[in-house]
């Protein structure tokens, strides 16, 4: 029976820009320590530094020979090679990193100047091309010759890439760098550089701050710093003044939760350097972006007038990091830039808050809904589990929650603060063994039980953590989602709660969210509630709904096959099968341990006539978004009648011995016995 094919939702242009920007900044961020080290060495030991040392600063002569020092070689070779290696490794692990670094060396030598942009090209290019080359003979190399082929292929291709970089890429990037430098100098000479805040400040609110700062401004700033000893570009985005002014305005003129949380947010922002923390305050009152722009323009204008700058990037954007990287002759200008930016931002924000009517700053959920209407993006903030975009009160877990990750764009801003807040809440609830960490979205893997992200970033976290329960937050300080996560931990990690805590989580399910975590929660989404009754009102799993050898060879065909079994039982209509595809496109129902549990969206409840479950085995396995699946369990539930059998299924898949029995089953009755047939 043919079913409707649901088109995959289009990803917004902003998300594509975020992904590209994150990839660029991802090559810089892991190496910020090296940039800081170079900046400190430069500030201390060059001829105009605080502690001039000819041998370290690279000036003068020793025994008649010019001093090379550390500053020049680090900026010319070390930093670009680190970027090239990191970019290649992001694409193709260590092997890609090595080839990317080799290619980067060709650009460095060919250009004769620090090649950060060249490294950001050659690194990923080296990793990607090496990956493609390896795929040509994957599985075709005779045993014993793998090392010979791998080493020589990497060496030969790396050498070719180095020549490509030397002869082709270096001249192009050199021309681009010179052109970009001329544009910056033109803006400075004509007093136009402050106008960049019109773009930079709104872009920061949309989580493009790291992409702008470390993906664009840092490479250009380092080149300028090498030539002039400092660069204004390092403070175009990193100045903490604009955000501080907005938070101060909330402290004086805000209301409710916004006013109460602003002092703590100001400390974290200004001293800790986590600029993302003030973004929700702007999003609550979008006009405040004018205050951020005013502060940014004022700070840049001050830097331009005083000729001040930093010698290296300030990361994170703490006032301490800013002062540590300030050029010796720029302290007055930099401090003035921060203070005047704060004052301008505070003044404009205060005027906006005093002259515009706004009485519900304490209601962050309502403010977020209005913000998403403005941005034209559906709100998911009211949902506890964001898989279907519906509100699900509690997930049903087959094992305890062991690890939670708070992910943000760069892994060192809002995620670090959010993880700290959540970690303290969970410890206070009496669960110190639950591990709460933070990570960049680019570094996530499908090994977490719970993933927490800002609602604007959840869309990017889902594909790589499809087995986890997802929580979206709109406020890093005091989101109500944190209390819901604590409640979920309490229920799943306490005997006698909703979950079966006696079953230890095994790799593949328990440690990545659990089959029942996603299955039960997803089923709850389909049913609209979360508590499972002891039994059903009819036969949930019947013999005719068990197939030992499925005919499908693709994910979509398997969903159709599972849905048709539910349709044949009279449990659903054809619209539900279409909703199963729609759900799969929004978030994968792959659970781990070769199991997938496709089901409809929350909006598909009207297409369910009665609760039913279908079970199909695929002995040869099928590809499910890059994961191998051998068991597909189709789910349709009314009033949670089906959750009891889903609990039984989860117990099977958290027990290796029972999974082996399921793989070896020769009759439908063996499957029914393992899963436990539920009757009225």
N, C-alpha and C positions, 0 to 999 in steps of 0.2 A: 504494500500500500504506500503510495507516494505521500510524502509529508512536505510541509512548507519549509523552505530553507530560509533561515533568518540571517540577514546580512550582518557582518561584524560592525559594531559601532565605530564610527570614524574618530580617530584620536585628534584632539584639538591641536591647532598650530602651536599654541603656547606650550603644550606638552612636548611636541617635537623639538621646539627651541630649547626647552629645559633639558631634554635628553642630550642634545648636541652640546649645549653649554656645560652640562655636567661631565660629559666625556672630556671636553677640553680642560676643565678645571681639575678633573680626576688625574690628569697627568702632572699637574702642578702641586696639588694639595699634599700628596704623600712626601713631596720633596721640600716642603716649606721649611723644615728644619735646616736643610742645606742652604736655602736662601738666607735664613736668619744668621746662620754661621758666617756666611760670606759677608753679610751686612755688618755684623759686629767686627769682623776682622778689618773690613774697609774703614769703618768709623774709628777704630782704635789705631791702626798701624800705618795708614797711608801718610804721605808727607804732610797733609793738612789735618791729620787725625788727632785724637786726644793723646795718644802715646806713640809718636812716630818711630817706627823701627824699619830701617832700610831693607833688611833681609826679608821681613815679612810683608811690608807694604809695597815692595817692588820699585824702589826709587834709589838713585845713587849707585855707587859701585863698591865692591868689596874685593880687595886684592887686584884691582884693575879690571874686574869683570862686572858688567851690569847686573844688578840684583833683579832676579825674576820675581821673587816673592810669591805669596799665595793668592793675592787678589786677582791677578790676570789669569793664571791657569784655572782657577776655580770657576770664574765666570765664562771663560772661553771653552773649556773642556768638561769639567766636572758637572756643572749644572745642566747643560744641554744633553750630555750623555745620560744623566739620571732621568731626564724627561723622556728621551727617546726609548730608554729601557722600560720605563713605566708604561708608556703608551703601547709598546709592543706586547708587554706582559698582560695588559688589560684585554688585548685581543686574542692572544694565543699563549698564555702562561709564560714560563721562563724561556722556552725556546723562541717564542715570538719576541720577547724582550731582548734577547741576545742579538737576534738578527736586526731588530729595530735600532739597537745601539750601534751596530756596525754601519748601517745605512746613515745614521746621524753623523758619524765621524766624517763621512764624505762631504756632507753639507758644511760641517764646521771648517774643514780644511779649505773647501772650495770658496767659502765666503770670506774667511779671515776675520770675521766679527762674531760675537756671541749669537748663536743660531737657535733661539728658543722657538720661534715659529717654525723654522726648518725642522727642529726636533719633534715638534708636535705634528708634523706631516710625516716624516720618515719613520718615526716609531710605530704608529698604528699601521702604516703602509707595510713596513717590514713584517709585523706580526700577521697581518691579514694575508699577504702574499705567501708567506711561509706555510700558513695553515692550508691554503689552497694547493700548494705544491705537495705537501705531505698527503693530502687526500687523494692525489693521483695514484699513489702506490700503496695506500693503506691496505694491509692484509695480503699484499702480493710479494713481500720481501721474503726470501728464503731464510729459515731459521739460522741464526749465527751471523747474519749479515746486517742485522738491524742497526747496530751501532755505526758500522762503516757507512751505510747509506745515509743515516740521520746526520752524522757529523759532516760528511762531505757535501750533502745537499745544503745544509745550513751555511757552511763555509763558502761554497761557490755562489749561492744566491746572495749571501751577505756582501761578498766582494762586488758582485754586479750592482747591488743596491748602492754601495758606497760610491761607485763610479757614476751611477745615475744621479746621486746626490751632488757629487762634485761638479759634473758637467751641466746638468739640467736644472736641478731644484735650487741649488745655491744662488745662481744668478737671479732667478725669479724672486726668491724670498728676499734676497738683498735689495732688489728694486722695490719690493713691497714695503720692507722695513724702512727704507729711505723715504718712500712716499708717505707712510704713516707718520714718521717723525716730522716730516715737513708740514703735514696737516696739523699735528699737535703744536708745532712751533708757530704756525700761522694763527691758530686760535689764541695762543698765548700773546703773541705780538699785537693782535688786534683786540685784545680784551674779551674774546668770545668764549673762552674756556668755561666760564661759569654756566653757560647755556647747556652744557652737557648734563647738568643736573635735571633738566626737564625730561631727559630720557632715563638717566641712571636711577633716580629716586623711585619713580613708579615701577620700573623694572625690578628693583629690589623687592618690592611688596609682592611681586608675582614669583618670588623665589628664583630670580635670575641673578642674585647678588654675587654668588661665587663664580658663576659663568662670566659675568662682566669683569669682576676683580681679578680672578686668577686665570681666566681663559683669555682675556684681552689686555687688560691694563698692566698686569704684572710683567708679561714679556716685553711690552713696549717700555715700561718704566725701568726695567733692568738695563735695557740698551741705553736709555737716556742717563741713567745713574752712572753707567760706565764712562760716558762721555763728559758729563758735567759734575759728577760726584754726588748727585742727588736727583730726585725726580718728584715733581708735583703729582704725577699720575698715581702714585701709591696711596694718595689720600683722597682721590676723587670719590671713591666708594667707601673707604674704610673709616672716614671721619665719624666718630661716635656722637658728634654734636647734634645733628638733626634729630636723631632718635631720642636723645636725652631731652631735648627741648619739648618734644611731644609728650613724653612720659611725665615731665615736670608739670606740664599744663593739666594733665589728668590728675596729678596729685592735688593741685589747687582748685580746679574747676570741674573735675569729673564727678561721677555719682556711682553709688552702689559698689559692685564688685570691681569695676574698672578702677575706681579711685582707691579702693583698699589694696589692690594688687600692684598699683603703679610704683610705689616706693621700692618694693622688692625687685620688680622688673627693671627699674632704673639702675639699681646696684649691679644686677647681672649683666645688663647691657653695657654700662660704662666701664665697670671694673673687670667684668668677666669677658667682655668682647663678643657676647652672643647677640648680634643685632637682630636676629630673627624674632626675638622676644617682643619687640614693639610692633611688628607687622599686624597682629590682630587688633591692636588699638587703633591703627589707621583704618583697617578694614571695617571697623565698627562705625566709623565716621569718615567716609571716603574723601570729604573735603580736606581732611587733614593732610592729604598728600601734598597740598599746596604749602603747608608748613614745612614738610620734609624738603620740598624743592627750594623754598626760600632759605632754609638752613644750609642746604648743600651749595647753593649759589654763593651765599655769603662766605662760607668757608673757603671755597675755591678762589673767590676774588681776593680774599685776604692772603692766601698763599701766593697768588700771582703778584700782588702788590709788594709783598715783603720778600719775594724771591725765595721762599722757604720750600723745603721738601724733605723726603725721607731717603735714606740710602738703600733701603731694601723693603720688601713687603712687610706690613704689620698684620700678623695673623696669630690669633684672632684679633678682631678690631678693638681690643682693649686700650684704654688710655696708657696703660703700662707698656704695651707692645708698641704703640705709636711713639712714645717718648724714647723707648729703647732704640728705635731705628731712625730717630731724627738726626739729620746732619748737624754737625757741630755748630754751624753758623745759622741754624734755622729754628732754634728752640723758641725764640720770641714769636716768630711767625706762625709756627705750628700751634703753640699754646693759644695764641690769639685766634687762629682759625677755628679751633675747637670751641673756645668760649663764645666767639661771635656767632658761630653756626648754631650753638645752643640757644643763645639769646634771640636770634632771628626766628628760629623754629618755635621757641616758646611764645614769642610775641604773636606770631601769626596764628598758632594753635589756640592761644588764649582768646584772641578775637573771635575766631571761628566758634569756639565752644561757648562763648558768652553771648554771641549774637544769633546763633542758630538754635532752634528748638529741638531738643533731644532729651528724652526723659527716661530712657530704659537701657543705659549703658551696662547695668548689672545683668541684663538678660542676654548673655552671650549667644545662646542658641538662636534667639530671634534676630540678633544683629547679623549673625552668620547667614541666616536665610535671606535677609535683605541684601546682603553683599552678593550672594550667589545669584539673586534675581538681576542685580546690576551687571554681573559678569556673564549672565546667560548660561550658567552651569547648574545642573540639578544638585540640590543639597542632599548630602548623605550624613549630615552631622547627627541627626536624630537616631541613626541606626547604630546598634551596638556591634553587630557583625555585618560588615559592608559587602559581603559576597553578593547578595541580591539587591542591595540598596534598600533593604527593608529593616524595620525595627524588630530585633529579636532580643527578647529579654535575657535569656540565659542559654549558653551552649551546653550540650550534654556530652561530657567527656568520658572516654573509656579508661583513662589513666590521669594521673596528676599532671598539672602544668609544671614544667621544669625550667623552661627558658623563654624569656620575653625580650624582644628587641624593639627599641625606639629608633626609627630610621628617619633621617632628613637628607637634604640635598648633599651636604658635604660630610656629615658624620661627626662634626665637631661643634655645631652650633645648637640649634633647638633640640636636637636629639640628646645631646649630653645633659642639658637642663631637664628635659622631660624625663629621661631615664633616672636622673637623681631624685626628682619628685616622686615618681612612681615607685622607685626602689624603697624609699623611706616609708611610703604608705603600706607597701606589702610587708616590710619588716615589722611595722607597727601592728599589723594585723596578725602577726605571729607566724610568718612564713619566711624566715631568713634564708632558707635553702633555695628559694626560687631565684634564679639568676636573671637579672635585668641589665642588659647591655645597650649600647648605642652603636649605630653603624651608618655609613653612607649607603644610600639606596643602591649605588653601583656595586657595592660589596656584599649585598644580601645573598643568601643562599636558602634553599628550601629545607632548613633544619631547625626552624623555630616553631614553638607552640602558638605564640601570640605575636603579632606584628602591629605596632602602633605608629601611625604617621599623621602628619597634618593632612586635613581633608583635600588640599590641593595637590598632595603628593601621593595619595593612596593609589591613584590610577597607575602610577609608575612602579609601585612596590608589589602589586598583585601578581604580575606574571612570573616573578622569580621566587615567590613565596606562596604558591597556590595551595599548599597543604595547611597553611596556618589560619588561625582566626584573626581577622583584621579589624582594628578599631581606628576610626578617624577622630581626630581631635581638632578643635578650633582655637584652643588657648593652651599655651604651653605651661602656664602657671597652675591653674586650678580647674582643669576640664572635668566635668562630671563623668566623662568616660573613665577616668582613673579609678573612681569609686566602683564603677561597674566591673572593671577588670579585677579589682580586689575582691569583689563579691564572687566573681567567676573562679578566682584562685581558691577562695574559701570553700566553695561548693565542690570543686573538682579535687582538692587536696585534702579533704576531710572525710573520714569514713562516716557513712550514714548520710552523706549529702547526695546530691543528684547523681554524681558520678560514681563509678565503681573503682574506688581508689585502691582496692586490693590487687588490681591487675597492673603490674608494672608495665610501663611503656617500653616498647622495643623499637629498634631502629626502623625507620620507614613510616611509622605511624605515630607512636607515642611521642617521639622526640620532634615531630614536625607538625604537631597539631592534633594527631590522632584521627583514626577513621571516624570514630563517633563524634569527635569534636566538630569536624566539618560536616560529616554526615548527619549527625543529630541536629546540629545547629541549622544546617541547610534544610533539613526536614522540618525543623521548627519554623523556618521561614516560609515553607510551603504551607504549613498548617496554621501559622499565625500565633502559636504559643510555644511553650518550651517544656512543660512538665509531661512526662510520659505516664500513661496509666498502666496498670498491671497487664491488661489484656486488650484485645481488640473486639470489635463488634461483628467480625466475620473472619473468614479465612484470609489472612494477609499474604502468605506465601503458599501457593498451590503447586502441585506437581507439574501442571501444564505451563507454569511460568518459570520452570527451570530448564535451561538448555546446556548440555554438557559440551557441545562443540558448536560455537557460534559461526555464522557464515560471513560476518562482516570482516573487512580488512582495513578499515579506516575508523577514526574516531567518530565522525559524523554518522557513518553507517552503523556503528555499534550503538549510538544513541537512538537511531531509528529502530534498530532491532529490539532494544530494551523497551522503547516506547510502544512498539507494536504489540508486545506481550501484555503490557498494561491495557492497551486498547482492546485486545482480544478478550481480556477478562471483564470488560465493561467498566473498568475502574476510571477511565479518562476518556475524553473525546480527542479528536485530532489536534485541536488547538493546544493541548497540553504538550504534545510532542514538539510542536514549534517552540513552545516556551522552554523546553529542555535544551534546545539548541541555543536559544537566546541566553539562558543562564550560562551555558558553557562558554559562550563568547565573552561574557562579562567577567567570569572568573572560573578557572578550571576546577572541576570536581575530582581531580586526581587526588587520592588519599595517601599514596605510598603503598609499599608491599604489593605491587601489581594490581591495586584495587582502584576503581573509579565508581562514583555514585552519582550518575546524572539524574537531575530532577528539574522541575520547573521553577520559574520565578515566583516571587510572592504574589504577583499580579495574576498568576495562573490558577489561583484557588478555585475560581468559578468553573474551571475545566475538569475538576476532580469530582467524580461521582461517589467513589468509595476508596478506602485505603487498600493499597496493593504494593507488592514488591516483586520484581522480576530479577532472576539471577542467570547470567550467561557466562560461560567459561570459554576462553580463547586459548587453547593449549599452546599455540605458536606465538601468541602475543601480538598486540597491535600498538602502533605508535599513538600516544596520547599527549600531544603537545611536547614531544621530545622524551616522554617517559613511557616505559613499557607497561602495558596493562594486559593482564590475563583474566581478570574478573570484573564484570560490569554489573552493577546492581542498580536497576531502575527503581525509582522511588516516587510514590504518590501517596499523600497522607491527609486524612481528615481528623481533626481533633487529636492528633498525636497517637492514633491507634497503632501506627506503624513503628513507633519509636522503640517498642519492646523488642521487636525482631532486629531493628538496627543495632540495638545494644548487643544482641547475640552475635550479629555479624561482626561487630567491632571486636568482641572477645575472641572470635575465631582468628581475626587478622592481627591480633596482638599475641598470638600463640603460634610459634613456628611449626610445632608438631601438627596442629590442626590445619594450618595452611597446607602442609604437605599432604595431609589426608584429603583435603579438598582437591588438590591437584591430581591425586591418584583415584578419586572417586569414579566409579564405573556406572552407577545408577543414580537416578534422581532422588531415590529414597535416602541415599547416603548424604546428599547435600541437605535434604530436609532435616535429617537427624542432626547434622552439625549445626545448622542455623536455628533449629527449633521451630517447628511449624506452630503458628499461633491460631487458635480457634476460639470461637465464642464460648 
